[in-house]
């Protein structure tokens, strides 16, 4: 978290007497504290965060409100604190770091957002009565705001009182605090933003798709597999709309990561869940993975090119021979995305996830005691379902590790075809998925280092794969370059990019060996 | 944290008016700002309705014996704080005595680096040990110039001093202040200043609204937001932001 000011702590209070309207409460404050009442206003306040709660995790609240001039402004504040950290003109959503107004807002929040987009979570309407307490010089020495949130039918929902001390005038803020205490108000346990978001059914900061933190290694394997499947389903559901709407490219990435883990889990669930179930869902999940692949590949390529082309991703303006390439990639990506959206909206995709959810609901009912029980409509649980989880998973991990070791053995034999390295990358993914899925059963200590090594291996093999895909795509684009104006420059730019992609492959190949060796040397 | 000083060897050129108005504009654009009123006349302190008193006095402050944190006062503008003036500042040269300590003002501000994005130093007119400390503490000097022949001369002096006496000195950002376009001389000198490299293009007119800041005890943007002088300060601040890449 970024350094915070050491100015006095603002406080948010709740618990105003129900029979006291916000105007009456403000009037009493003014009378007793010798304050100045400002005109009341009505605000529609919208809270924003990324799909993975980066604003919340940063300890902030980011909200947009229309200002008196009719423009929208964005306010960033520390969670639990009154407004005032900063205000700036608000860009239209979805908002990326690059869309934030230049200055402190971007400096502070931009790095936390990284490539994720802000999206509106919920909007509340509030009747606000601002009060300023002044001293004899007429100077503001404390600020208060009585704020009543209104429901859909304008009914009062909750009343908050914000107290913002003015630096250097602690006594006056203390007087206001004492007054609020006497009136029965207490410091609020939750920030109003959390209150608003929770009222929509979301839990601020809860990472959808987070795998279980506790798994009983000695308990039935079925219980743990089903718990992991359920968490992954929640992650898929949380990212599906973001992937479809294209809020940011990470929604699709996270969706596909969840799918990969689910597919790996289901692949390793042989003998743990009924075979008929696996036979039904594995091809369907593979299809979902397949139809989302081209859009993801082009997202990655678009991101790469946008870093090279001024203006392509808001990173400055200027002519570039790469601009037509960037435009073509963006065009292809849009086309791939349209196709993906069509597939994800199809009855087939909808029913895969719905059926998987129904299936899990049935499995959960009997997974804790599978001996002699039925796994819903899928017939009896197989033998391994009741075996201790770690007994089952240990065998899977050893097998998966051996596949990586064998793959590494093949990959070391001189200039191997790239397909061998791709296979090794997939084997590494499979092993990593297994470890991550069931890490809670072993303790993170035992798994962490191996996962870290696998990540290093996957990063380098992933870079190799991305560069290979990009080189092929660029060469395909080169074939399409005509002879019109700018064609020569475009061809030269494409050739240059393809060469750069080839060089990245060489670099990745050179770096791969030392990163894979520690994984291959592992024993389980 | 960037430190900007409103400075001129001459008095009555609009230093405090600039410091107050520009600091309020900076806050309105989302910056966390501290204004340190270094002038014992305490005009900026008065304009922000704060008592011109530094607990323990200026000597203890600049010698690091009184923590600066507890001396700061919030203003009526959220996000804009003031380190008030004190009448003891008239002896500031004595407090800063000894050429071996030309960075004492910078040392006072150092603990506040994470707390503020910008610090404005509103300086008393003179060229003295205080000025030298200000120069060493500042990233840029905002130099208001009334368009007269003498102003050109003082700008020359300042440029020479900064170039000759300071290694890695502050950037100079002179601008035309209190221009009265009814006066031919003002127009001529302003034109000459405008063609001089480094001089900001925005020009702040002489205006009754600026004088009325003392009545309203606030920045012009707060009580006359559409006035020429308020708009001129907004243009000036935008230009400063660009020049300093703020």
Interface residues (C-beta under 8 A of the other chain):
Chain A: X3 X5 X6 X7 X84 X86 X87 X88 X101 X103 X104 X105 X137 X138 X139 X140 X143 X164 X165 X166 X167 X168 X169
Chain B: X29 X30 X31 X32 X48 X49 X50 X51 X69 X71 X72 X73 X74 X75 X76 X78 X79 X81 X114 X115 X117 X217 X246
